[in-house]
Each structure stands twice: as structure tokens, then as C-alpha cells.
Amino acid sequence: MPAKTKSPRPKSQTPKMEKFKPAPDWIKELFADTLGDFPMAEQRKMFGYPCAFVNGQMFVGVFGDKLMMRLAEAERAKFLKLEGAKQFEPMPGRAMKEYVEVPDEILKSAELKKWLKKSLAYAQSLPPKVKKTAGTNRKTAGKI
């Protein structure tokens, strides 16, 4: 019996990856200014957008013209009750479980720093992420 081969999807059924729009200068500046109060944060880019990490765990980042942050379950529930707050979805239908999108009203207020402190505290409570070395991936990491 011949081995089964996986037939490729017809091109018409292959989902297209959206091209990410560059972040506008105003949100990159807001991000940089706000992170000045968090010197322990390591800043680096994900998908071309500025993000901040602590112990290898991302806690806040820019995505397009939005700011998203990671919150513990109880804090996330409180945050999502705020007007304009919602679960962060980088693509429609693809929500990132622990992340929320910061509404414009909070971006423009002193309340942003309060929420970022909660986001940072949550990321610090998580186990540190181990940096991958060249040649390892999720399937082989930790196996001998």
C-alpha cells in the first residue's frame, strides 16, 4: 500500500497573512516615554513592533496603533469592564489569552501607569523564560 501523502491546500483555501501596518510615531513615542518609568524592562521588537519584557516574559507592547498588555486573570476581568477595553486579537478570531487592548481613554490618562505596574507585576510572577540556544526548538528543548 502506498504511503499517504498530504495534498496541499488549493491556493484559494490558503489563509492569507495580513500585512502588519507600521506603528505610528505617536504610539512609539508614548511607549518609549511610558517605559522610562520601568528601567527593569528589556525592550525589543516582536513582529516589528516595540515590546517590553521582564525575565523573558512580555508584559506590554505596541501592535499597529494599539497598546496591548498582559494581566493576571483577576486584573484582566476588572480591566475588561472598562469602557472600550477588550481582549487583544492580533488577527480577528485569534485572541491572545492573557492580553488586553488598552482603550484610547486610558492611553491618554495617568491610569495607564497603574495598569502597566500590574502588568509588570504579573509578568514578574511568572517563571523566567529560558533563552533558546541555536539548534533547539520546542519539540527538542529539554530532551537528550
N, CA, C and O atoms as a GROMACS GRO file, in nm:
protein
  576
    1MET      N    1   0.084  -0.118   0.000
    1MET     CA    2   0.000   0.000   0.000
    1MET      C    3   0.088   0.124   0.000
    1MET      O    4   0.177   0.136   0.084
    2PRO      N    5   0.065   0.216  -0.091
    2PRO     CA    6   0.149   0.335  -0.097
    2PRO      C    7   0.126   0.424   0.026
    2PRO      O    8   0.017   0.429   0.083
    3ALA      N    9   0.233   0.494   0.063
    3ALA     CA   10   0.225   0.586   0.177
    3ALA      C   11   0.132   0.702   0.143
    3ALA      O   12   0.127   0.750   0.030
    4LYS      N   13   0.057   0.745   0.245
    4LYS     CA   14  -0.032   0.859   0.224
    4LYS      C   15   0.050   0.987   0.214
    4LYS      O   16   0.143   1.010   0.292
    5THR      N   17   0.014   1.065   0.121
    5THR     CA   18   0.079   1.196   0.110
    5THR      C   19  -0.024   1.303   0.137
    5THR      O   20  -0.141   1.291   0.100
    6LYS      N   21   0.021   1.406   0.201
    6LYS     CA   22  -0.068   1.518   0.233
    6LYS      C   23  -0.080   1.605   0.110
    6LYS      O   24   0.019   1.656   0.057
    7SER      N   25  -0.204   1.621   0.065
    7SER     CA   26  -0.221   1.705  -0.053
    7SER      C   27  -0.224   1.852  -0.010
    7SER      O   28  -0.288   1.886   0.090
    8PRO      N   29  -0.155   1.936  -0.082
    8PRO     CA   30  -0.154   2.078  -0.046
    8PRO      C   31  -0.293   2.139  -0.066
    8PRO      O   32  -0.370   2.096  -0.151
    9ARG      N   33  -0.321   2.239   0.015
    9ARG     CA   34  -0.447   2.311   0.000
    9ARG      C   35  -0.448   2.385  -0.132
    9ARG      O   36  -0.345   2.437  -0.176
   10PRO      N   37  -0.564   2.390  -0.194
   10PRO     CA   38  -0.570   2.477  -0.312
   10PRO      C   39  -0.543   2.621  -0.270
   10PRO      O   40  -0.580   2.662  -0.160
   11LYS      N   41  -0.480   2.696  -0.356
   11LYS     CA   42  -0.443   2.834  -0.322
   11LYS      C   43  -0.564   2.916  -0.277
   11LYS      O   44  -0.549   3.006  -0.195
   12SER      N   45  -0.680   2.886  -0.328
   12SER     CA   46  -0.798   2.963  -0.291
   12SER      C   47  -0.838   2.940  -0.145
   12SER      O   48  -0.909   3.023  -0.087
   13GLN      N   49  -0.792   2.828  -0.083
   13GLN     CA   50  -0.827   2.797   0.056
   13GLN      C   51  -0.716   2.834   0.154
   13GLN      O   52  -0.737   2.824   0.275
   14THR      N   53  -0.601   2.874   0.106
   14THR     CA   54  -0.490   2.908   0.194
   14THR      C   55  -0.517   3.045   0.256
   14THR      O   56  -0.531   3.144   0.184
   15PRO      N   57  -0.524   3.050   0.391
   15PRO     CA   58  -0.549   3.181   0.452
   15PRO      C   59  -0.431   3.274   0.428
   15PRO      O   60  -0.315   3.234   0.436
   16LYS      N   61  -0.463   3.399   0.400
   16LYS     CA   62  -0.357   3.497   0.376
   16LYS      C   63  -0.324   3.569   0.504
   16LYS      O   64  -0.414   3.611   0.578
   17MET      N   65  -0.197   3.583   0.531
   17MET     CA   66  -0.150   3.655   0.648
   17MET      C   67  -0.161   3.803   0.618
   17MET      O   68  -0.112   3.852   0.516
   18GLU      N   69  -0.227   3.874   0.710
   18GLU     CA   70  -0.237   4.018   0.692
   18GLU      C   71  -0.100   4.082   0.706
   18GLU      O   72  -0.017   4.038   0.786
   19LYS      N   73  -0.076   4.185   0.627
   19LYS     CA   74   0.048   4.260   0.645
   19LYS      C   75   0.027   4.356   0.760
   19LYS      O   76  -0.072   4.429   0.765
   20PHE      N   77   0.120   4.356   0.853
   20PHE     CA   78   0.110   4.445   0.967
   20PHE      C   79   0.146   4.586   0.924
   20PHE      O   80   0.244   4.609   0.854
   21LYS      N   81   0.064   4.681   0.969
   21LYS     CA   82   0.089   4.821   0.938
   21LYS      C   83   0.194   4.874   1.034
   21LYS      O   84   0.196   4.835   1.150
   22PRO      N   85   0.280   4.961   0.987
   22PRO     CA   86   0.379   5.020   1.078
   22PRO      C   87   0.309   5.099   1.189
   22PRO      O   88   0.204   5.159   1.168
   23ALA      N   89   0.370   5.098   1.306
   23ALA     CA   90   0.315   5.174   1.418
   23ALA      C   91   0.336   5.323   1.392
   23ALA      O   92   0.443   5.364   1.349
   24PRO      N   93   0.234   5.404   1.419
   24PRO     CA   94   0.252   5.548   1.404
   24PRO      C   95   0.351   5.602   1.508
   24PRO      O   96   0.367   5.544   1.616
   25ASP      N   97   0.414   5.711   1.476
   25ASP     CA   98   0.515   5.768   1.565
   25ASP      C   99   0.459   5.801   1.703
   25ASP      O  100   0.528   5.783   1.804
   26TRP      N  101   0.334   5.848   1.711
   26TRP     CA  102   0.279   5.890   1.840
   26TRP      C  103   0.273   5.775   1.940
   26TRP      O  104   0.297   5.796   2.059
   27ILE      N  105   0.241   5.654   1.893
   27ILE     CA  106   0.231   5.543   1.989
   27ILE      C  107   0.370   5.490   2.025
   27ILE      O  108   0.392   5.445   2.137
   28LYS      N  109   0.463   5.496   1.930
   28LYS     CA  110   0.601   5.456   1.961
   28LYS      C  111   0.661   5.551   2.064
   28LYS      O  112   0.732   5.508   2.155
   29GLU      N  113   0.631   5.680   2.050
   29GLU     CA  114   0.680   5.779   2.148
   29GLU      C  115   0.614   5.760   2.284
   29GLU      O  116   0.681   5.767   2.387
   30LEU      N  117   0.483   5.734   2.285
   30LEU     CA  118   0.412   5.709   2.411
   30LEU      C  119   0.471   5.586   2.480
   30LEU      O  120   0.493   5.587   2.601
   31PHE      N  121   0.495   5.482   2.404
   31PHE     CA  122   0.553   5.359   2.458
   31PHE      C  123   0.691   5.387   2.520
   31PHE      O  124   0.718   5.347   2.633
   32ALA      N  125   0.776   5.456   2.446
   32ALA     CA  126   0.911   5.486   2.494
   32ALA      C  127   0.907   5.574   2.618
   32ALA      O  128   0.980   5.550   2.714
   33ASP      N  129   0.821   5.677   2.618
   33ASP     CA  130   0.810   5.766   2.733
   33ASP      C  131   0.760   5.692   2.856
   33ASP      O  132   0.814   5.708   2.965
   34THR      N  133   0.658   5.610   2.838
   34THR     CA  134   0.599   5.536   2.949
   34THR      C  135   0.698   5.434   3.006
   34THR      O  136   0.706   5.415   3.128
   35LEU      N  137   0.772   5.368   2.919
   35LEU     CA  138   0.866   5.265   2.966
   35LEU      C  139   0.986   5.324   3.037
   35LEU      O  140   1.062   5.251   3.101
   36GLY      N  141   1.005   5.455   3.027
   36GLY     CA  142   1.112   5.520   3.102
   36GLY      C  143   1.095   5.501   3.252
   36GLY      O  144   1.192   5.508   3.327
   37ASP      N  145   0.972   5.476   3.297
   37ASP     CA  146   0.944   5.452   3.439
   37ASP      C  147   0.964   5.306   3.478
   37ASP      O  148   0.943   5.270   3.594
   38PHE      N  149   1.005   5.223   3.384
   38PHE     CA  150   1.024   5.081   3.410
   38PHE      C  151   1.163   5.038   3.362
   38PHE      O  152   1.176   4.967   3.262
   39PRO      N  153   1.269   5.082   3.433
   39PRO     CA  154   1.405   5.055   3.386
   39PRO      C  155   1.441   4.906   3.384
   39PRO      O  156   1.536   4.867   3.316
   40MET      N  157   1.367   4.823   3.457
   40MET     CA  158   1.396   4.680   3.459
   40MET      C  159   1.346   4.610   3.333
   40MET      O  160   1.378   4.494   3.310
   41ALA      N  161   1.268   4.679   3.253
   41ALA     CA  162   1.210   4.620   3.132
   41ALA      C  163   1.315   4.611   3.021
   41ALA      O  164   1.389   4.706   2.995
   42GLU      N  165   1.318   4.497   2.958
   42GLU     CA  166   1.403   4.478   2.840
   42GLU      C  167   1.317   4.508   2.719
   42GLU      O  168   1.213   4.444   2.698
   43GLN      N  169   1.360   4.603   2.638
   43GLN     CA  170   1.282   4.639   2.519
   43GLN      C  171   1.340   4.570   2.397
   43GLN      O  172   1.461   4.570   2.374
   44ARG      N  173   1.251   4.510   2.320
   44ARG     CA  174   1.288   4.451   2.192
   44ARG      C  175   1.164   4.445   2.105
   44ARG      O  176   1.053   4.470   2.151
   45LYS      N  177   1.183   4.412   1.979
   45LYS     CA  178   1.071   4.413   1.885
   45LYS      C  179   1.015   4.273   1.864
   45LYS      O  180   1.087   4.173   1.864
   46MET      N  181   0.883   4.270   1.845
   46MET     CA  182   0.813   4.150   1.801
   46MET      C  183   0.726   4.190   1.684
   46MET      O  184   0.649   4.286   1.693
   47PHE      N  185   0.738   4.118   1.576
   47PHE     CA  186   0.663   4.148   1.454
   47PHE      C  187   0.688   4.292   1.409
   47PHE      O  188   0.603   4.353   1.344
   48GLY      N  189   0.805   4.345   1.443
   48GLY     CA  190   0.842   4.480   1.402
   48GLY      C  191   0.792   4.589   1.496
   48GLY      O  192   0.815   4.708   1.470
   49TYR      N  193   0.723   4.552   1.602
   49TYR     CA  194   0.669   4.650   1.697
   49TYR      C  195   0.746   4.648   1.828
   49TYR      O  196   0.793   4.542   1.870
   50PRO      N  197   0.761   4.764   1.893
   50PRO     CA  198   0.830   4.766   2.022
   50PRO      C  199   0.748   4.697   2.131
   50PRO      O  200   0.628   4.717   2.142
   51CYS      N  201   0.817   4.615   2.212
   51CYS     CA  202   0.755   4.543   2.323
   51CYS      C  203   0.850   4.548   2.442
   51CYS      O  204   0.969   4.579   2.427
   52ALA      N  205   0.798   4.516   2.559
   52ALA     CA  206   0.880   4.516   2.680
   52ALA      C  207   0.864   4.383   2.752
   52ALA      O  208   0.755   4.326   2.759
   53PHE      N  209   0.975   4.334   2.805
   53PHE     CA  210   0.982   4.204   2.870
   53PHE      C  211   1.050   4.217   3.005
   53PHE      O  212   1.129   4.308   3.028
   54VAL      N  213   1.016   4.125   3.094
   54VAL     CA  214   1.086   4.110   3.220
   54VAL      C  215   1.100   3.960   3.242
   54VAL      O  216   1.004   3.885   3.230
   55ASN      N  217   1.222   3.917   3.275
   55ASN     CA  218   1.252   3.774   3.291
   55ASN      C  219   1.212   3.693   3.167
   55ASN      O  220   1.175   3.576   3.177
   56GLY      N  221   1.220   3.756   3.051
   56GLY     CA  222   1.185   3.689   2.927
   56GLY      C  223   1.036   3.685   2.898
   56GLY      O  224   0.995   3.634   2.793
   57GLN      N  225   0.954   3.737   2.989
   57GLN     CA  226   0.809   3.736   2.972
   57GLN      C  227   0.762   3.873   2.921
   57GLN      O  228   0.791   3.976   2.983
   58MET      N  229   0.689   3.875   2.810
   58MET     CA  230   0.638   4.002   2.759
   58MET      C  231   0.525   4.050   2.850
   58MET      O  232   0.441   3.971   2.893
   59PHE      N  233   0.524   4.181   2.879
   59PHE     CA  234   0.415   4.235   2.959
   59PHE      C  235   0.342   4.349   2.890
   59PHE      O  236   0.228   4.379   2.927
   60VAL      N  237   0.402   4.412   2.793
   60VAL     CA  238   0.335   4.520   2.721
   60VAL      C  239   0.400   4.534   2.584
   60VAL      O  240   0.518   4.505   2.565
   61GLY      N  241   0.318   4.580   2.488
   61GLY     CA  242   0.373   4.602   2.355
   61GLY      C  243   0.281   4.684   2.268
   61GLY      O  244   0.163   4.703   2.297
   62VAL      N  245   0.338   4.730   2.160
   62VAL     CA  246   0.265   4.805   2.058
   62VAL      C  247   0.226   4.706   1.950
   62VAL      O  248   0.302   4.614   1.919
   63PHE      N  249   0.109   4.724   1.894
   63PHE     CA  250   0.065   4.645   1.779
   63PHE      C  251  -0.015   4.740   1.690
   63PHE      O  252  -0.128   4.776   1.723
   64GLY      N  253   0.044   4.780   1.580
   64GLY     CA  254  -0.022   4.879   1.494
   64GLY      C  255  -0.032   5.011   1.568
   64GLY      O  256   0.069   5.067   1.611
   65ASP      N  257  -0.154   5.060   1.582
   65ASP     CA  258  -0.174   5.185   1.656
   65ASP      C  259  -0.236   5.159   1.793
   65ASP      O  260  -0.300   5.247   1.852
   66LYS      N  261  -0.217   5.037   1.844
   66LYS     CA  262  -0.274   4.997   1.973
   66LYS      C  263  -0.162   4.958   2.070
   66LYS      O  264  -0.051   4.922   2.031
   67LEU      N  265  -0.198   4.966   2.197
   67LEU     CA  266  -0.109   4.917   2.302
   67LEU      C  267  -0.179   4.798   2.365
   67LEU      O  268  -0.298   4.805   2.396
   68MET      N  269  -0.106   4.690   2.384
   68MET     CA  270  -0.163   4.573   2.449
   68MET      C  271  -0.077   4.540   2.569
   68MET      O  272   0.043   4.566   2.569
   69MET      N  273  -0.140   4.482   2.671
   69MET     CA  274  -0.066   4.443   2.790
   69MET      C  275  -0.120   4.314   2.846
   69MET      O  276  -0.234   4.275   2.820
   70ARG      N  277  -0.035   4.248   2.922
   70ARG     CA  278  -0.067   4.118   2.981
   70ARG      C  279  -0.108   4.138   3.126
   70ARG      O  280  -0.041   4.208   3.201
   71LEU      N  281  -0.220   4.076   3.164
   71LEU     CA  282  -0.269   4.089   3.300
   71LEU      C  283  -0.308   3.953   3.357
   71LEU      O  284  -0.349   3.862   3.284
   72ALA      N  285  -0.295   3.941   3.489
   72ALA     CA  286  -0.342   3.820   3.558
   72ALA      C  287  -0.493   3.812   3.542
   72ALA      O  288  -0.558   3.913   3.513
   73GLU      N  289  -0.548   3.695   3.562
   73GLU     CA  290  -0.691   3.672   3.538
   73GLU      C  291  -0.782   3.770   3.612
   73GLU      O  292  -0.872   3.828   3.551
   74ALA      N  293  -0.761   3.790   3.741
   74ALA     CA  294  -0.848   3.880   3.819
   74ALA      C  295  -0.838   4.024   3.770
   74ALA      O  296  -0.939   4.092   3.756
   75GLU      N  297  -0.716   4.070   3.743
   75GLU     CA  298  -0.696   4.207   3.694
   75GLU      C  299  -0.754   4.223   3.554
   75GLU      O  300  -0.811   4.326   3.520
   76ARG      N  301  -0.738   4.119   3.473
   76ARG     CA  302  -0.790   4.123   3.336
   76ARG      C  303  -0.943   4.136   3.339
   76ARG      O  304  -1.001   4.211   3.260
   77ALA      N  305  -1.007   4.064   3.429
   77ALA     CA  306  -1.154   4.072   3.440
   77ALA      C  307  -1.197   4.214   3.476
   77ALA      O  308  -1.294   4.265   3.421
   78LYS      N  309  -1.125   4.278   3.569
   78LYS     CA  310  -1.156   4.417   3.606
   78LYS      C  311  -1.134   4.510   3.487
   78LYS      O  312  -1.216   4.597   3.458
   79PHE      N  313  -1.022   4.491   3.419
   79PHE     CA  314  -0.986   4.578   3.307
   79PHE      C  315  -1.089   4.569   3.196
   79PHE      O  316  -1.128   4.671   3.138
   80LEU      N  317  -1.135   4.448   3.167
   80LEU     CA  318  -1.229   4.430   3.056
   80LEU      C  319  -1.366   4.492   3.083
   80LEU      O  320  -1.447   4.502   2.991
   81LYS      N  321  -1.392   4.532   3.206
   81LYS     CA  322  -1.517   4.602   3.239
   81LYS      C  323  -1.508   4.751   3.207
   81LYS      O  324  -1.610   4.820   3.206
   82LEU      N  325  -1.387   4.800   3.181
   82LEU     CA  326  -1.368   4.942   3.148
   82LEU      C  327  -1.422   4.970   3.007
   82LEU      O  328  -1.415   4.885   2.918
   83GLU      N  329  -1.474   5.088   2.990
   83GLU     CA  330  -1.528   5.126   2.859
   83GLU      C  331  -1.418   5.122   2.753
   83GLU      O  332  -1.312   5.181   2.769
   84GLY      N  333  -1.446   5.052   2.645
   84GLY     CA  334  -1.353   5.043   2.533
   84GLY      C  335  -1.248   4.935   2.545
   84GLY      O  336  -1.176   4.908   2.449
   85ALA      N  337  -1.237   4.873   2.662
   85ALA     CA  338  -1.137   4.766   2.681
   85ALA      C  339  -1.186   4.638   2.615
   85ALA      O  340  -1.305   4.610   2.614
   86LYS      N  341  -1.093   4.562   2.561
   86LYS     CA  342  -1.130   4.434   2.501
   86LYS      C  343  -1.009   4.341   2.497
   86LYS      O  344  -0.895   4.383   2.517
   87GLN      N  345  -1.038   4.216   2.472
   87GLN     CA  346  -0.934   4.115   2.458
   87GLN      C  347  -0.849   4.153   2.336
   87GLN      O  348  -0.902   4.202   2.236
   88PHE      N  349  -0.718   4.131   2.346
   88PHE     CA  350  -0.630   4.164   2.234
   88PHE      C  351  -0.635   4.053   2.130
   88PHE      O  352  -0.613   3.936   2.162
   89GLU      N  353  -0.662   4.090   2.007
   89GLU     CA  354  -0.665   3.997   1.894
   89GLU      C  355  -0.575   4.052   1.784
   89GLU      O  356  -0.614   4.147   1.715
   90PRO      N  357  -0.455   3.996   1.766
   90PRO     CA  358  -0.370   4.046   1.658
   90PRO      C  359  -0.432   4.023   1.520
   90PRO      O  360  -0.408   4.099   1.426
   91MET      N  361  -0.514   3.918   1.509
   91MET     CA  362  -0.591   3.891   1.388
   91MET      C  363  -0.731   3.853   1.434
   91MET      O  364  -0.746   3.788   1.538
   92PRO      N  365  -0.834   3.890   1.360
   92PRO     CA  366  -0.971   3.857   1.401
   92PRO      C  367  -0.985   3.708   1.431
   92PRO      O  368  -0.946   3.622   1.352
   93GLY      N  369  -1.044   3.680   1.547
   93GLY     CA  370  -1.064   3.541   1.588
   93GLY      C  371  -0.943   3.474   1.650
   93GLY      O  372  -0.949   3.356   1.685
   94ARG      N  373  -0.832   3.546   1.664
   94ARG     CA  374  -0.708   3.491   1.720
   94ARG      C  375  -0.670   3.568   1.846
   94ARG      O  376  -0.567   3.636   1.849
   95ALA      N  377  -0.751   3.556   1.949
   95ALA     CA  378  -0.726   3.630   2.074
   95ALA      C  379  -0.604   3.573   2.145
   95ALA      O  380  -0.581   3.451   2.145
   96MET      N  381  -0.526   3.660   2.205
   96MET     CA  382  -0.415   3.619   2.290
   96MET      C  383  -0.470   3.617   2.432
   96MET      O  384  -0.507   3.721   2.488
   97LYS      N  385  -0.474   3.499   2.490
   97LYS     CA  386  -0.544   3.469   2.615
   97LYS      C  387  -0.524   3.571   2.727
   97LYS      O  388  -0.623   3.617   2.784
   98GLU      N  389  -0.405   3.606   2.761
   98GLU     CA  390  -0.379   3.690   2.878
   98GLU      C  391  -0.364   3.839   2.846
   98GLU      O  392  -0.333   3.918   2.935
   99TYR      N  393  -0.384   3.876   2.721
   99TYR     CA  394  -0.357   4.013   2.679
   99TYR      C  395  -0.484   4.091   2.651
   99TYR      O  396  -0.583   4.037   2.602
  100VAL      N  397  -0.479   4.219   2.683
  100VAL     CA  398  -0.590   4.311   2.659
  100VAL      C  399  -0.542   4.427   2.576
  100VAL      O  400  -0.423   4.461   2.575
  101GLU      N  401  -0.635   4.487   2.505
  101GLU     CA  402  -0.606   4.607   2.427
  101GLU      C  403  -0.644   4.728   2.511
  101GLU      O  404  -0.754   4.735   2.566
  102VAL      N  405  -0.552   4.821   2.520
  102VAL     CA  406  -0.574   4.939   2.604
  102VAL      C  407  -0.658   5.041   2.526
  102VAL      O  408  -0.619   5.083   2.417
  103PRO      N  409  -0.772   5.082   2.584
  103PRO     CA  410  -0.855   5.182   2.515
  103PRO      C  411  -0.786   5.318   2.510
  103PRO      O  412  -0.701   5.350   2.594
  104ASP      N  413  -0.822   5.397   2.412
  104ASP     CA  414  -0.762   5.530   2.393
  104ASP      C  415  -0.774   5.618   2.517
  104ASP      O  416  -0.681   5.693   2.549
  105GLU      N  417  -0.887   5.609   2.589
  105GLU     CA  418  -0.907   5.692   2.707
  105GLU      C  419  -0.800   5.665   2.813
  105GLU      O  420  -0.754   5.756   2.881
  106ILE      N  421  -0.760   5.539   2.827
  106ILE     CA  422  -0.658   5.503   2.926
  106ILE      C  423  -0.519   5.540   2.874
  106ILE      O  424  -0.432   5.578   2.952
  107LEU      N  425  -0.499   5.528   2.744
  107LEU     CA  426  -0.369   5.567   2.686
  107LEU      C  427  -0.336   5.712   2.718
  107LEU      O  428  -0.220   5.748   2.736
  108LYS      N  429  -0.439   5.794   2.724
  108LYS     CA  430  -0.421   5.938   2.742
  108LYS      C  431  -0.432   5.981   2.888
  108LYS      O  432  -0.439   6.100   2.916
  109SER      N  433  -0.433   5.884   2.982
  109SER     CA  434  -0.451   5.920   3.122
  109SER      C  435  -0.339   5.865   3.210
  109SER      O  436  -0.260   5.780   3.168
  110ALA      N  437  -0.334   5.916   3.332
  110ALA     CA  438  -0.236   5.869   3.431
  110ALA      C  439  -0.267   5.726   3.473
  110ALA      O  440  -0.182   5.659   3.532
  111GLU      N  441  -0.387   5.678   3.444
  111GLU     CA  442  -0.427   5.542   3.479
  111GLU      C  443  -0.344   5.437   3.405
  111GLU      O  444  -0.331   5.324   3.452
  112LEU      N  445  -0.287   5.475   3.292
  112LEU     CA  446  -0.206   5.381   3.214
  112LEU      C  447  -0.092   5.325   3.298
  112LEU      O  448  -0.068   5.204   3.298
  113LYS      N  449  -0.022   5.411   3.369
  113LYS     CA  450   0.091   5.367   3.450
  113LYS      C  451   0.048   5.268   3.558
  113LYS      O  452   0.121   5.173   3.587
  114LYS      N  453  -0.068   5.290   3.618
  114LYS     CA  454  -0.121   5.199   3.721
  114LYS      C  455  -0.140   5.060   3.663
  114LYS      O  456  -0.102   4.960   3.724
  115TRP      N  457  -0.200   5.053   3.544
  115TRP     CA  458  -0.223   4.923   3.481
  115TRP      C  459  -0.092   4.858   3.435
  115TRP      O  460  -0.078   4.736   3.443
  116LEU      N  461   0.002   4.939   3.388
  116LEU     CA  462   0.131   4.882   3.347
  116LEU      C  463   0.206   4.824   3.466
  116LEU      O  464   0.277   4.724   3.451
  117LYS      N  465   0.193   4.885   3.583
  117LYS     CA  466   0.256   4.829   3.703
  117LYS      C  467   0.196   4.692   3.735
  117LYS      O  468   0.268   4.601   3.776
  118LYS      N  469   0.066   4.678   3.716
  118LYS     CA  470   0.001   4.549   3.739
  118LYS      C  471   0.046   4.447   3.635
  118LYS      O  472   0.067   4.329   3.666
  119SER      N  473   0.061   4.492   3.512
  119SER     CA  474   0.108   4.405   3.406
  119SER      C  475   0.251   4.357   3.433
  119SER      O  476   0.282   4.239   3.418
  120LEU      N  477   0.336   4.450   3.473
  120LEU     CA  478   0.475   4.415   3.507
  120LEU      C  479   0.479   4.317   3.624
  120LEU      O  480   0.553   4.219   3.619
  121ALA      N  481   0.400   4.344   3.728
  121ALA     CA  482   0.398   4.256   3.846
  121ALA      C  483   0.355   4.115   3.807
  121ALA      O  484   0.410   4.017   3.857
  122TYR      N  485   0.259   4.104   3.717
  122TYR     CA  486   0.215   3.972   3.673
  122TYR      C  487   0.327   3.900   3.597
  122TYR      O  488   0.354   3.783   3.623
  123ALA      N  489   0.391   3.970   3.505
  123ALA     CA  490   0.500   3.908   3.429
  123ALA      C  491   0.614   3.866   3.521
  123ALA      O  492   0.676   3.762   3.499
  124GLN      N  493   0.642   3.945   3.625
  124GLN     CA  494   0.748   3.910   3.720
  124GLN      C  495   0.710   3.787   3.802
  124GLN      O  496   0.798   3.717   3.851
  125SER      N  497   0.581   3.761   3.818
  125SER     CA  498   0.537   3.646   3.897
  125SER      C  499   0.546   3.516   3.818
  125SER      O  500   0.539   3.407   3.876
  126LEU      N  501   0.563   3.525   3.688
  126LEU     CA  502   0.572   3.406   3.603
  126LEU      C  503   0.714   3.350   3.605
  126LEU      O  504   0.809   3.424   3.628
  127PRO      N  505   0.728   3.220   3.579
  127PRO     CA  506   0.863   3.165   3.575
  127PRO      C  507   0.943   3.228   3.462
  127PRO      O  508   0.890   3.251   3.353
  128PRO      N  509   1.071   3.256   3.485
  128PRO     CA  510   1.153   3.315   3.379
  128PRO      C  511   1.158   3.224   3.257
  128PRO      O  512   1.162   3.101   3.270
  129LYS      N  513   1.156   3.284   3.140
  129LYS     CA  514   1.169   3.205   3.018
  129LYS      C  515   1.316   3.180   2.993
  129LYS      O  516   1.400   3.269   3.008
  130VAL      N  517   1.348   3.058   2.956
  130VAL     CA  518   1.485   3.022   2.924
  130VAL      C  519   1.509   3.056   2.778
  130VAL      O  520   1.431   3.019   2.690
  131LYS      N  521   1.620   3.127   2.754
  131LYS     CA  522   1.652   3.162   2.616
  131LYS      C  523   1.690   3.036   2.540
  131LYS      O  524   1.763   2.951   2.590
  132LYS      N  525   1.639   3.027   2.418
  132LYS     CA  526   1.671   2.913   2.333
  132LYS      C  527   1.812   2.930   2.278
  132LYS      O  528   1.857   3.040   2.248
  133THR      N  529   1.880   2.819   2.267
  133THR     CA  530   2.012   2.822   2.204
  133THR      C  531   1.996   2.779   2.059
  133THR      O  532   1.896   2.717   2.023
  134ALA      N  533   2.093   2.811   1.978
  134ALA     CA  534   2.087   2.775   1.836
  134ALA      C  535   2.067   2.626   1.823
  134ALA      O  536   2.134   2.548   1.891
  135GLY      N  537   1.976   2.586   1.738
  135GLY     CA  538   1.954   2.445   1.711
  135GLY      C  539   1.848   2.382   1.800
  135GLY      O  540   1.822   2.262   1.788
  136THR      N  541   1.785   2.458   1.889
  136THR     CA  542   1.679   2.399   1.970
  136THR      C  543   1.545   2.457   1.928
  136THR      O  544   1.536   2.568   1.876
  137ASN      N  545   1.444   2.379   1.953
  137ASN     CA  546   1.308   2.427   1.931
  137ASN      C  547   1.220   2.366   2.037
  137ASN      O  548   1.268   2.293   2.123
  138ARG      N  549   1.091   2.394   2.033
  138ARG     CA  550   1.000   2.346   2.136
  138ARG      C  551   0.997   2.194   2.144
  138ARG      O  552   0.986   2.138   2.253
  139LYS      N  553   1.008   2.128   2.031
  139LYS     CA  554   0.998   1.982   2.030
  139LYS      C  555   1.122   1.916   2.089
  139LYS      O  556   1.114   1.807   2.147
  140THR      N  557   1.238   1.981   2.074
  140THR     CA  558   1.361   1.917   2.119
  140THR      C  559   1.416   1.976   2.247
  140THR      O  560   1.505   1.917   2.308
  141ALA      N  561   1.366   2.090   2.289
  141ALA     CA  562   1.419   2.155   2.410
  141ALA      C  563   1.399   2.065   2.530
  141ALA      O  564   1.289   2.015   2.552
  142GLY      N  565   1.502   2.045   2.606
  142GLY     CA  566   1.496   1.967   2.728
  142GLY      C  567   1.509   1.817   2.707
  142GLY      O  568   1.513   1.742   2.805
  143LYS      N  569   1.515   1.771   2.583
  143LYS     CA  570   1.529   1.627   2.555
  143LYS      C  571   1.674   1.595   2.527
  143LYS      O  572   1.749   1.677   2.473
  144ILE      N  573   1.711   1.477   2.565
  144ILE     CA  574   1.851   1.433   2.540
  144ILE      C  575   1.851   1.321   2.439
  144ILE      O  576   1.958   1.270   2.404
   0.00000   0.00000   0.00000
